[in-house]
Amino acid sequence: MSDIVLKEVSKSFGAVSVLDKVSMHIASGEFIVFLGPSGCGKSTLLRMIAGLEQVTSGEIYLAGERVDQLPPNERGVAMVFQNYALYPHMTVRDNMSFGLQNVRTPKDEITRRVEDAARMLEISQLLDRKPAQLSGGQRQRVAIGRAIVRNPKAFLLDEPLSNLDAGLRVRTRLELAQLHNRIKATMIFVTHDQTEAMTLATRIVVMNNKKIEQIGTPMEVYSRPATRFVAAFVGSPAMNFIPVESVTDREGRAAFSFAGQQPVATTVPFAGLPSTGLTFGIRAEAAHIDPNGSIEATVDVVERLGERTLVYTRLADGASLVAEDKGISSVQAGDTVRIALDGHAAMAFDEAGKAYHAA
């Protein structure tokens, strides 16, 4: 078992606090993604698990053993870096075997592990090349292979796809998912790219401003964000946020009024909602261009994406609302349109950013 447990882990650089009492339990075999904006502390947290940064306070356990006081080479983890960190003068074979040679692994065992990893990653034909002779994607596979041969308890990947071009990122992302399915190892992956998080993760840890905002499966984080920050950060386009003018009780459910429009009935429970300071939230796929819709808006921009069209509109009070239309849409900038909102998919946020979801 390779469970990873963090207990109130904090990190400071002098007087500057970077992480504040972060706790979580990562089950053996999970693919966990740390997701958040630059500077939120996600890479620092990964480096503390690896032992590359000291813990200021708190405890880290791996497979039941406390490891935060152990050196990196005794923690049983393998790290894959953003910049590959390959030795340029060594062949792929030597790069992959170097760590095993340092711990005096028998030569026949080194050969077996390297060849097995190369076959798994489809780089067997590259074993005698040097890094300068490889593409970016091939170098990243070598870096992953170097981690695999160590048979670690956990793999730690720090933005490993960020140096690849768009097409290669998609292919390598698929390869990582397939690799995890094959080896069933515990993996922690750091990224600021929500697409990588949504497609790879068993669970996503959304981080912001030194703390965890939410931990959940990709669809939990997307469909039921715990805070306004999560709702805004996860999803493309970002969730629509509209200031609420008033909220009324309709048989225990909340109906929200805003921008001089007709009230929007939802399934958000009315009980427990603040009476003021609320923001209405709804994603673009729950807002559709519809001649019978209750919301009237002016079109600013039309974004045609092939299978769907995103229509960026402006309400009477200037609030923005992004809605969807069919792929072949006749809507043009400057048009006045009507929009139907799916109240079952709506939610609300209070002034502190706490989310109130549909029942």
VEXDO-855496 format. One record per residue (C-alpha): x, y, z; residue in three letters. Coordinates in steps of 0.001 Angstrom, whole numbers, padded with zeros to 6 digits, always signed. Each point is the difference from the previous one (the first is absolute). Layout:
BEGIN
XYZALA
...
//
This chain:
BEGIN
+000000+000000+000000MET
+001303+003457-000912SER
-002406+002341+001751ASP
+001291+003538+000507ILE
-001278+001947+003001VAL
+000688+003675+000704LEU
-000817+001345+003458LYS
-000175+003801+000359GLU
+003050+000559-002197VAL
+001227+003604-000116SER
+002875+001674-001794LYS
+001561+003409+000493SER
+002996+001690-001549PHE
+001025+002329+002779GLY
-002990+002212+000778ALA
-001776-000991-003240VAL
-002596-002756+000423SER
-000401-002214-003085VAL
-002236-002800+001328LEU
-002211+000064+003064ASP
-001016-003219+001808LYS
-000708-002142-003063VAL
-001493-003423+000759SER
-001084-002795-002355MET
-000062-003780-000465HIS
+001058-001425-003364ILE
-000988-003647-000412ALA
+002357-002553-001504SER
-000289-000092-003790GLY
-001740+003362-000368GLU
+000920+002501-002697PHE
-000173+003286+001905ILE
+000350+003357-001750VAL
+001001+003161+001874PHE
-001725+002763-001978LEU
+000244+003727+000544GLY
+001400+003301-001249PRO
+003679+000893+000089SER
+001194+000746+003513GLY
-002708-001966+001821CYS
+002533-002430+001540GLY
-000712-003160-002025LYS
+003603-000599-001165SER
+001362+000808+003450THR
-002350-002606+001492LEU
+001181-002598-002518LEU
+003635+000802+000756ARG
-000637-000413+003722MET
-001433-003480-000622ILE
+003108-000775-002062ALA
+002333+001383+002679GLY
+001376+002790-002179LEU
-001474+002598+002361GLU
-000022-000221+003789GLN
-003318+000012+001840VAL
-000359+002979+002332THR
-002641-001797+002069SER
-002267-003010-000371GLY
+000563-003627-000941GLU
+000154-002053-003230ILE
-000570-003765-000072TYR
+000622-002403-002879LEU
-001212-003603+000270ALA
-000467+000506+003732GLY
+003531+001293+000615GLU
+000731+003579+000959ARG
+002327+001369-002686VAL
+000157+003788+000469ASP
+003275-000375+001946GLN
+001587-002439-002486LEU
+002320+001002-002874PRO
-001503-000234-003515PRO
+001763-003243-000943ASN
-001558-001818+002964GLU
-003624+000996-000614ARG
-000788-002479-002742GLY
-001258+002602-002486VAL
+001116+000905-003504ALA
-000299+003507-001433MET
-000506+001037-003624VAL
+000968+003626-000584PHE
-001325+002602-002402GLN
+003399+000372-001710ASN
+000668-003792-000314TYR
+003389+000292+001888ALA
+001780-002504-002271LEU
+003789-000306-000129TYR
+000915+001241-003504PRO
+003219-002033-000284HIS
-001710-003305+000841MET
-002078-002263-002212THR
-003646-000650+000767VAL
+000976-003375+001435ARG
+002571+001590+002329ASP
-002381+002759+001047ASN
-002623-002558+000970MET
+002429-002282+001817SER
+002072+002656+001795PHE
-002041+000022+003216GLY
+000033-003797+000202LEU
+003770-000089-000466GLN
+000413+002428+002907ASN
-001772-002393+002372VAL
+002043-002938-001351ARG
-002862-001875-001638THR
+001284-003164-001781PRO
+000749+000591-003691LYS
-002414-002646-001280ASP
-002782+001522+002121GLU
+000805+003470-001377ILE
-000143-001308-003553THR
-003339-001713+000611ARG
-001600+003062+001602ARG
+001250+002408-002664VAL
-001135-002212-002866GLU
-003391-000615+001619ASP
-000557+003728+000543ALA
+001170+000857-003514ALA
-002365-002567-001487ARG
-002896+001348+002096MET
+000720+003572-001167LEU
+000779-001040-003606GLU
+003516+001436+000047ILE
+001994-003233-000399SER
+001398+001246-003315GLN
+001345+003131+001739LEU
+002096-001633+002720LEU
+003341+000729-001697ASP
-000776+003631-000904ARG
+000919+003067+002003LYS
-002550+002631+001139PRO
+001018+002471-002723ALA
-001160-002544-002588GLN
-003504-000243+001499LEU
-003181+002036-000389SER
-001606+001656+003003GLY
-002548-002773+000334GLY
+002689-002670-000175GLN
+002047+001753+002682ARG
-003029+000120+002256GLN
-000533-003733-000468ARG
+003618-000611+000946VAL
-000468+002083+003158ALA
-003085-002051+000867ILE
+001873-003211-000782GLY
+002806+001022+002350ARG
-002631+000280+002739ALA
-001694-003311-000888ILE
+003178-002090+000269VAL
+000344+000936+003658ARG
-003305-001736+000850ASN
-000982+002872+002292PRO
-002899+000048+002435LYS
-001236+003198-001664ALA
+000672+002073-003107PHE
+000159+003792+000352LEU
-000356+001964-003257LEU
+000608+003755+000018ASP
-001674+001532-003090GLU
+001596-002645-002243PRO
-001897+001037-003147LEU
+000473+003756+000104SER
+003012+000023-002366ASN
-001797-001950-002727LEU
-001914+001457-002926ASP
-003798-000263-000017ALA
-000293-003147-002129GLY
+002725-001829+001884LEU
-001539+000961+003344ARG
-003221-001750-000997VAL
+001817-003184-001063ARG
+002252-000064+003061THR
-002985+000620+002272ARG
-001660-003081-001474LEU
+003198-001999+000493GLU
+000161+001025+003671LEU
-003593-001123+000556ALA
+000730-003341-001690GLN
+003190-000393+002051LEU
-001874+000549+003251HIS
-002604-002572-001028ASN
+002777-002524-000644ARG
+002192+000437+003067ILE
-002714+001052+002514LYS
+002509+002116+001914ALA
-000749+002990+002187THR
+000600+003153-002068MET
-000083+003678+000911ILE
-000007+002391-002942PHE
+000382+003787+000287VAL
-001533+002281-002632THR
-001760+003306-000534HIS
-001741-001450-003079ASP
-003569-001005+000826GLN
-000272-002227-003081THR
+002891-002133+001233GLU
-001609-000180+003428ALA
-003447-000940-001286MET
+001264-002717-002358THR
+002650-001622+002219LEU
-001103+000225+003613ALA
-001695-002508+002224THR
-000480+002998+002294ARG
+000967+003647-000373ILE
+001446+002092+002816VAL
-000846+003621-000851VAL
+002406+002362+001742MET
-000059+003750+000482ASN
+001764+002459+002264ASN
+001924-002479+002205LYS
-002906-002380+000597LYS
-002244-002659-001527ILE
-003278+001332-001382GLU
-001499-003391-000884GLN
+000870-003673-000472ILE
-002255-002073-002240GLY
-000391-001997-003184THR
+000221+002031-003207PRO
-003767+000129-000418MET
-000605+000822+003675GLU
+002347+002949-000282VAL
-001587+001094-003267TYR
-003666-000548+000831SER
-000020+000818+003712ARG
+002860+002433+000683PRO
+000441+000717+003700ALA
+000902+003660-000526THR
-000271+002768-002544ARG
+003751-000303-000648PHE
-000368-003667-001008VAL
-003027+000816-002179ALA
+001974+002707-001799ALA
+003270-001916-000341PHE
-001385-003345-001211VAL
-001884+000054-003286GLY
+000384+001713-003355SER
-001534+002438-000436PRO
-000090+000966+003658ALA
-003311-000138+001824MET
-002334+002969-000430ASN
-000308+002147+003133PHE
-002830+002543+000255ILE
-000748+002175+003072PRO
-003380-000885+001541VAL
-002444+002850+000644GLU
-002440-002086+002038SER
-000837-003593+000844VAL
-003487-001379+000695THR
-001352-003250+001387ASP
-001923-002208-002412ARG
-001157-003061+001915GLU
+003336-000349+001736GLY
+002096+000735-003101ARG
+001747+003253-000801ALA
-000949+002254-002902ALA
+002641+002599-000844PHE
-000626+003416-001539SER
+002744+002005-001714PHE
+000570+002698-002622ALA
-003669+000857-000310GLY
-000798-003455-001425GLN
-002769-002388+000958GLN
+000841-002082+003109PRO
+001868-003228-000767VAL
-001454-002986+001855ALA
+002585-002495+001261THR
+000194-003088+002173THR
+002404+001673+002453VAL
-001587-000349+003475PRO
-001250+003369+001250PHE
+000632-000842+003652ALA
+003426+001137+001157GLY
+000612+002451-002841LEU
+001167+003490+000976PRO
-002507+002682-000946SER
+002663+002321-001450THR
+003425-000159-001611GLY
-000795-003016-002188LEU
+001385-000760-003455THR
-001850-002210-002480PHE
+002174-002596-001751GLY
-000672-002089-003084ILE
+002215-001633-002629ARG
-000273+000796-003701ALA
-001356-003439-000895GLU
-002998+000680+002271ALA
-000750+003305-001769ALA
-001397-000414-003527HIS
-000992+002387-002737ILE
-003769-000518-000180ASP
-002662+002334-001473PRO
-002240-000985+002924ASN
+002655+000643+002648GLY
-000748+002292+002949SER
+003282+001955-000157ILE
+000600+002767-002534GLU
+003562+000946-000928ALA
+002116+001710-002657THR
+002659-002029-001819VAL
+003581+001286+000293ASP
+002054-002849-001494VAL
-000793-003289-001744VAL
+002555-002796+000334GLU
-000580-002815-002502ARG
+001584-003271+001149LEU
-001457-002423-002533GLY
-002101-002299+002180GLU
-001377+002936+001998ARG
-000032+003777-000029THR
+000762+002149+003039LEU
-001922+003266+000076VAL
+001386+002729+002263TYR
-002828+002330+000976THR
-000681+003041+002156ARG
-003053+000487+002208LEU
-001801+003322+000523ALA
+002099+000912+003055ASP
+003282-000885-001733GLY
+000434-003446+001567ALA
+001504-002551-002393SER
-001564-003374-000788LEU
+001528-002669-002235VAL
-002540-002326-001606ALA
+000134-002903-002433GLU
-001608-000332-003412ASP
+000047-002792-002557LYS
+003133-000541-002061GLY
-001414+001653-003111ILE
-001355+003190+001543SER
-001428+003081-001709SER
+000647+002265+003026VAL
+002119+003067-000745GLN
+001690+002637+002150ALA
-002444+002803+000742GLY
-003077-002238-000065ASP
-002542+000046+002802THR
-000627-003588+001123VAL
-001975-001854+002613ARG
+001630-002557+002251ILE
-001526-002921+001890ALA
+001706-000921+003274LEU
-000165-003524+001464ASP
-000887+000670+003638GLY
+000929-003571+000955HIS
+003632+000784-000843ALA
+000125+003386+001732ALA
+001701+000772+003297MET
+000702+002986+002215ALA
+003003+001390+001864PHE
+000066+002192+003083ASP
+002365+002895+000644GLU
+002621-002345+001482ALA
-000082-002161-003161GLY
-001824-002983+001535LYS
-002134-001914-002508ALA
-003678-000913+000378TYR
-000937-002832-002361HIS
-003155-001381-001512ALA
-001566-002712+002133ALA
//
